[in-house]
Amino acid sequence: MKDIDCRKMACPQPVLQTKAALEALSEGSLNVWVHNQAAVQHVTRFARSQGHMVASEAVGADYALTITKGAGAAAGSGTGGAPEPEYAACTVGPRLVVRVSSSVMGTGPEDLGRILIKAFLKTLSEASLKPWRVVFYNSGALLAVQGSEHLEALKDLEKSGVELLACGACLDFFGKKDQLAVGRVTNMYEIIETLSAADRVVAP
Protein backbone atom coordinates (compact mmCIF):
# COMPACT_ATOMS: atom_id res chain seq x y z
CA MET A 1 0.00 0.00 0.00
CA LYS A 2 1.41 3.37 -1.01
CA ASP A 3 1.98 6.05 1.62
CA ILE A 4 1.53 9.76 0.85
CA ASP A 5 3.07 12.02 3.48
CA CYS A 6 1.18 15.33 3.50
CA ARG A 7 2.08 16.32 7.05
CA LYS A 8 2.97 19.99 7.43
CA MET A 9 1.78 20.74 3.88
CA ALA A 10 -0.25 23.93 3.55
CA CYS A 11 -3.79 23.83 2.18
CA PRO A 12 -4.67 22.80 -0.54
CA GLN A 13 -1.56 20.63 -1.10
CA PRO A 14 -2.87 17.55 0.78
CA VAL A 15 -5.90 17.45 -1.55
CA LEU A 16 -3.77 17.98 -4.66
CA GLN A 17 -1.25 15.30 -3.62
CA THR A 18 -4.09 12.87 -2.89
CA LYS A 19 -5.72 13.63 -6.24
CA ALA A 20 -2.47 12.91 -8.12
CA ALA A 21 -1.85 9.69 -6.19
CA LEU A 22 -5.38 8.41 -6.84
CA GLU A 23 -5.10 9.19 -10.54
CA ALA A 24 -1.89 7.16 -10.69
CA LEU A 25 -3.45 4.24 -8.79
CA SER A 26 -5.28 1.71 -10.97
CA GLU A 27 -6.90 -0.09 -8.02
CA GLY A 28 -6.44 -0.81 -4.35
CA SER A 29 -5.73 1.54 -1.48
CA LEU A 30 -3.32 4.21 -0.35
CA ASN A 31 -2.50 5.81 2.99
CA VAL A 32 -2.47 9.58 3.30
CA TRP A 33 -0.81 11.13 6.34
CA VAL A 34 -1.91 14.60 7.49
CA HIS A 35 -1.31 16.64 10.62
CA ASN A 36 -4.62 18.28 11.53
CA GLN A 37 -8.39 17.80 11.47
CA ALA A 38 -8.91 20.42 8.76
CA ALA A 39 -6.73 18.38 6.36
CA VAL A 40 -8.60 15.21 7.36
CA GLN A 41 -11.91 16.84 6.44
CA HIS A 42 -10.68 18.30 3.15
CA VAL A 43 -9.03 15.09 1.92
CA THR A 44 -11.97 12.95 3.07
CA ARG A 45 -14.52 15.21 1.37
CA PHE A 46 -12.56 15.22 -1.87
CA ALA A 47 -11.99 11.43 -1.93
CA ARG A 48 -15.62 10.62 -1.19
CA SER A 49 -16.77 13.09 -3.82
CA GLN A 50 -14.85 10.99 -6.33
CA GLY A 51 -16.51 7.74 -5.19
CA HIS A 52 -13.72 6.39 -2.99
CA MET A 53 -14.04 4.93 0.51
CA VAL A 54 -12.17 6.66 3.34
CA ALA A 55 -11.30 5.49 6.84
CA SER A 56 -9.26 7.62 9.23
CA GLU A 57 -7.58 7.20 12.57
CA ALA A 58 -5.44 9.30 14.89
CA VAL A 59 -1.84 8.12 15.19
CA GLY A 60 -0.11 10.11 17.88
CA ALA A 61 -0.30 13.77 16.87
CA ASP A 62 -1.03 12.88 13.22
CA TYR A 63 -3.84 11.28 11.24
CA ALA A 64 -3.75 8.37 8.81
CA LEU A 65 -6.41 8.13 6.09
CA THR A 66 -6.83 4.90 4.17
CA ILE A 67 -8.47 5.55 0.82
CA THR A 68 -9.80 2.61 -1.19
CA LYS A 69 -10.20 3.55 -4.81
CA GLY A 70 -13.68 3.20 -6.28
CA ALA A 71 -15.19 1.58 -3.18
CA GLY A 72 -17.26 4.52 -1.98
CA ALA A 73 -20.37 3.83 -4.06
CA ALA A 74 -20.59 0.33 -2.63
CA ALA A 75 -19.81 1.39 0.92
CA GLY A 76 -23.33 2.54 1.74
CA SER A 77 -23.50 3.62 5.34
CA GLY A 78 -20.35 1.70 6.31
CA THR A 79 -16.94 3.04 7.26
CA GLY A 80 -16.52 5.06 4.11
CA GLY A 81 -20.06 6.43 4.08
CA ALA A 82 -22.09 7.31 1.02
CA PRO A 83 -20.32 9.38 -1.62
CA GLU A 84 -20.42 13.06 -0.74
CA PRO A 85 -21.63 15.63 -3.25
CA GLU A 86 -19.07 16.22 -5.97
CA TYR A 87 -16.83 19.22 -5.45
CA ALA A 88 -17.94 20.59 -8.79
CA ALA A 89 -21.49 19.35 -9.21
CA CYS A 90 -24.91 20.91 -8.97
CA THR A 91 -27.92 18.71 -9.48
CA VAL A 92 -30.79 21.18 -9.82
CA GLY A 93 -31.04 24.31 -11.96
CA PRO A 94 -28.25 26.64 -13.04
CA ARG A 95 -25.11 26.65 -10.95
CA LEU A 96 -25.13 30.20 -9.65
CA VAL A 97 -22.17 31.00 -7.40
CA VAL A 98 -21.85 34.19 -5.39
CA ARG A 99 -18.29 35.12 -4.44
CA VAL A 100 -17.83 37.54 -1.57
CA SER A 101 -14.27 38.86 -1.34
CA SER A 102 -14.79 41.77 1.04
CA SER A 103 -16.64 42.63 4.22
CA VAL A 104 -18.06 45.66 2.38
CA MET A 105 -19.74 46.04 -0.99
CA GLY A 106 -18.15 48.08 -3.77
CA THR A 107 -15.63 50.90 -3.52
CA GLY A 108 -16.16 54.22 -1.80
CA PRO A 109 -17.12 55.12 1.78
CA GLU A 110 -16.66 52.11 4.06
CA ASP A 111 -19.82 52.88 6.03
CA LEU A 112 -21.83 52.79 2.83
CA GLY A 113 -20.15 49.54 1.81
CA ARG A 114 -21.23 47.91 5.07
CA ILE A 115 -24.82 49.04 4.53
CA LEU A 116 -24.80 47.70 0.97
CA ILE A 117 -23.36 44.26 1.81
CA LYS A 118 -25.96 43.87 4.58
CA ALA A 119 -28.76 44.70 2.13
CA PHE A 120 -27.24 42.38 -0.50
CA LEU A 121 -27.08 39.35 1.80
CA LYS A 122 -30.54 39.99 3.23
CA THR A 123 -32.03 40.30 -0.26
CA LEU A 124 -30.13 37.22 -1.43
CA SER A 125 -31.68 35.18 1.38
CA GLU A 126 -35.15 36.28 0.24
CA ALA A 127 -34.61 35.96 -3.52
CA SER A 128 -36.60 33.37 -5.47
CA LEU A 129 -33.48 32.19 -7.37
CA LYS A 130 -31.05 30.94 -4.77
CA PRO A 131 -27.36 30.39 -5.52
CA TRP A 132 -25.80 26.95 -5.43
CA ARG A 133 -22.93 28.16 -3.28
CA VAL A 134 -21.65 31.36 -1.68
CA VAL A 135 -17.87 31.51 -1.38
CA PHE A 136 -16.33 33.87 1.18
CA TYR A 137 -12.66 34.78 0.97
CA ASN A 138 -10.28 37.57 1.97
CA SER A 139 -12.11 39.87 4.43
CA GLY A 140 -15.41 38.48 3.11
CA ALA A 141 -14.80 35.43 5.31
CA LEU A 142 -15.35 37.66 8.35
CA LEU A 143 -19.04 37.94 7.46
CA ALA A 144 -19.58 34.34 8.57
CA VAL A 145 -17.85 34.41 11.98
CA GLN A 146 -19.22 34.89 15.47
CA GLY A 147 -20.37 38.43 16.13
CA SER A 148 -21.14 39.20 12.49
CA GLU A 149 -24.32 41.20 11.96
CA HIS A 150 -25.04 39.08 8.87
CA LEU A 151 -25.46 35.69 10.56
CA GLU A 152 -29.27 35.70 10.49
CA ALA A 153 -29.37 36.25 6.72
CA LEU A 154 -26.62 33.67 6.13
CA LYS A 155 -28.33 31.07 8.31
CA ASP A 156 -31.55 31.63 6.33
CA LEU A 157 -29.58 31.01 3.14
CA GLU A 158 -28.10 27.83 4.54
CA LYS A 159 -31.50 26.58 5.68
CA SER A 160 -32.79 27.05 2.13
CA GLY A 161 -30.12 24.64 0.84
CA VAL A 162 -27.37 27.08 -0.17
CA GLU A 163 -23.84 25.92 0.66
CA LEU A 164 -21.70 28.53 2.39
CA LEU A 165 -17.94 28.07 2.02
CA ALA A 166 -15.42 30.16 3.96
CA CYS A 167 -11.74 30.20 2.98
CA GLY A 168 -9.73 28.46 5.71
CA ALA A 169 -6.48 30.30 4.92
CA CYS A 170 -8.33 33.62 5.21
CA LEU A 171 -9.88 32.67 8.55
CA ASP A 172 -6.43 31.62 9.76
CA PHE A 173 -4.97 34.95 8.65
CA PHE A 174 -7.53 36.86 10.71
CA GLY A 175 -7.28 34.44 13.66
CA LYS A 176 -10.96 33.52 13.30
CA LYS A 177 -10.93 29.88 12.16
CA ASP A 178 -12.39 28.63 15.44
CA GLN A 179 -15.11 31.29 15.31
CA LEU A 180 -16.88 30.28 12.09
CA ALA A 181 -20.58 30.50 12.95
CA VAL A 182 -22.25 29.43 9.70
CA GLY A 183 -21.22 27.33 6.70
CA ARG A 184 -18.03 25.32 6.58
CA VAL A 185 -14.33 25.86 6.04
CA THR A 186 -13.05 25.26 2.51
CA ASN A 187 -9.73 25.37 0.68
CA MET A 188 -8.38 26.89 -2.53
CA TYR A 189 -8.83 23.67 -4.49
CA GLU A 190 -12.55 23.57 -3.75
CA ILE A 191 -12.90 27.29 -4.41
CA ILE A 192 -11.35 26.86 -7.86
CA GLU A 193 -13.52 23.80 -8.58
CA THR A 194 -16.64 25.67 -7.48
CA LEU A 195 -15.95 28.76 -9.59
CA SER A 196 -14.98 26.63 -12.60
CA ALA A 197 -18.17 24.58 -12.40
CA ALA A 198 -20.49 27.57 -12.08
CA ASP A 199 -22.81 28.56 -14.90
CA ARG A 200 -22.74 32.11 -13.54
CA VAL A 201 -20.62 33.86 -10.93
CA VAL A 202 -21.96 36.97 -9.19
CA ALA A 203 -19.75 39.28 -7.13
CA PRO A 204 -21.32 42.03 -5.00
Secondary structure, DSSP 8 states (H G I E B T S, - for coil): -EEEE-TT--TTHHHHHHHHHHHH--SSEEEEEESSHHHHHHHHHHHHHTT-EEEEEEETTEEEEEEETT-HHHHTTSSS-S----TT---SS--EEEEE-SSS-SSS-HHHHHHHHHHHHHHHHH-SS--SEEEE-GGGGGGGBTT-TTHHHHHHHHHTT-EEEEEHHHHHHTT-GGGB-SSEEE-HHHHHHHHHH-SEEE--
